[in-house]
Amino acid sequence: MLVNRTPHELHVWETLQTVVQVWRREVGRDLWAEARLSDAEFSVLAHLYLEGVDGVRPSEYARAIGPHLTSARKWFSQAVTPAQLDARGDALDTLADHLALFADGCTVVATGRDQGRSMV
C-alpha cells in the first residue's frame, strides 16, 4: 500500500526509474558499440583507475572514457539547460550524501564538486 505519498512524489519517482533505466541501456549500447565494453566492465575499469589500482593502463581507461563521456553528453547534458544541470547536480549531491549516511554498504567517494562522485 502506498502510504503518505503525494501524486507528485510518485510521478517523480516513477519518472526517475524510467529515465535511469533508459539511460543505462542507451549508454551501455553506446559504450559497447564504441569500446566493446559492457556497462559492468566499464564500471569496474573506471573504479580501479580512479582509485589508482596498479595494473590499469591509462590507455585502457582512455579507450573507455571517451565513448562514455560522449554518450553521457548525448543522453544527459545536451538535453537540459545549464541552470537545469546545476539544479540536478545540487539534488544529486544531496541524494549522494543521504545514501552515504543511510544505505547499507554504500560509500560515496567524493572527488570534488567539479569532478563528480563515485558510489561503491
QUIRA-V434873 format. One record per pair of residues at least 12 apart in sequence whose ideal C-beta (glycine too) atoms are under 10 Angstrom apart, sorted by sequence separation. I is the first residue (numbers start at 0). J is the second residue. D is the distance in whole Angstrom. If there is no record, write none. Layout:
<<I | J | D> <I | J | D>>
This chain:
<<26 | 38 | 7> <27 | 39 | 9> <43 | 55 | 9> <44 | 56 | 10> <47 | 59 | 9> <48 | 60 | 4> <75 | 87 | 9> <95 | 107 | 5> <106 | 118 | 7> <107 | 119 | 8> <47 | 60 | 9> <48 | 61 | 10> <94 | 107 | 10> <95 | 108 | 10> <96 | 109 | 9> <105 | 118 | 6> <106 | 119 | 5> <24 | 38 | 9> <27 | 41 | 8> <95 | 109 | 8> <105 | 119 | 8> <23 | 38 | 7> <26 | 41 | 9> <44 | 59 | 6> <45 | 60 | 7> <48 | 63 | 9> <92 | 107 | 10> <104 | 119 | 9> <44 | 60 | 6> <48 | 64 | 8> <102 | 118 | 9> <92 | 109 | 9> <99 | 116 | 9> <44 | 62 | 9> <45 | 63 | 7> <41 | 60 | 10> <44 | 63 | 6> <45 | 64 | 7> <99 | 118 | 8> <44 | 64 | 9> <92 | 112 | 7> <95 | 115 | 10> <96 | 116 | 10> <98 | 118 | 7> <42 | 63 | 10> <95 | 116 | 5> <41 | 63 | 5> <45 | 67 | 8> <95 | 117 | 10> <36 | 59 | 9> <40 | 63 | 8> <41 | 64 | 9> <44 | 67 | 10> <89 | 112 | 10> <92 | 115 | 10> <95 | 118 | 7> <88 | 112 | 8> <91 | 115 | 9> <92 | 116 | 8> <34 | 59 | 10> <41 | 66 | 9> <42 | 67 | 10> <88 | 113 | 10> <91 | 116 | 8> <36 | 62 | 8> <41 | 67 | 6> <34 | 61 | 10> <35 | 62 | 9> <36 | 63 | 5> <88 | 115 | 9> <34 | 62 | 5> <35 | 63 | 9> <33 | 62 | 9> <34 | 63 | 5> <38 | 67 | 9> <33 | 63 | 9> <34 | 64 | 9> <36 | 66 | 8> <34 | 65 | 8> <35 | 66 | 10> <36 | 67 | 9> <33 | 65 | 8> <34 | 66 | 5> <30 | 63 | 7> <33 | 66 | 3> <34 | 67 | 8> <32 | 66 | 8> <33 | 67 | 9> <31 | 66 | 9> <30 | 66 | 6> <33 | 69 | 8> <29 | 66 | 6> <30 | 67 | 6> <33 | 70 | 8> <29 | 67 | 8> <32 | 70 | 9> <30 | 69 | 10> <26 | 66 | 9> <27 | 67 | 10> <29 | 69 | 7> <30 | 70 | 6> <26 | 67 | 7> <29 | 70 | 4> <28 | 70 | 8> <29 | 71 | 9> <26 | 69 | 10> <27 | 70 | 9> <26 | 70 | 5> <29 | 73 | 7> <25 | 70 | 7> <26 | 71 | 7> <29 | 74 | 8> <26 | 73 | 9> <22 | 70 | 9> <25 | 73 | 8> <26 | 74 | 6> <22 | 71 | 9> <25 | 74 | 5> <26 | 75 | 9> <24 | 74 | 10> <23 | 74 | 10> <22 | 74 | 6> <21 | 74 | 8> <22 | 75 | 7> <18 | 74 | 10> <18 | 75 | 9> <50 | 108 | 8> <49 | 108 | 7> <49 | 110 | 7> <46 | 108 | 8> <49 | 114 | 10> <49 | 115 | 10> <50 | 117 | 9> <49 | 117 | 6> <50 | 119 | 9> <49 | 119 | 10> <46 | 117 | 7> <45 | 117 | 8> <46 | 118 | 10> <46 | 119 | 6> <42 | 117 | 9> <42 | 119 | 9>>
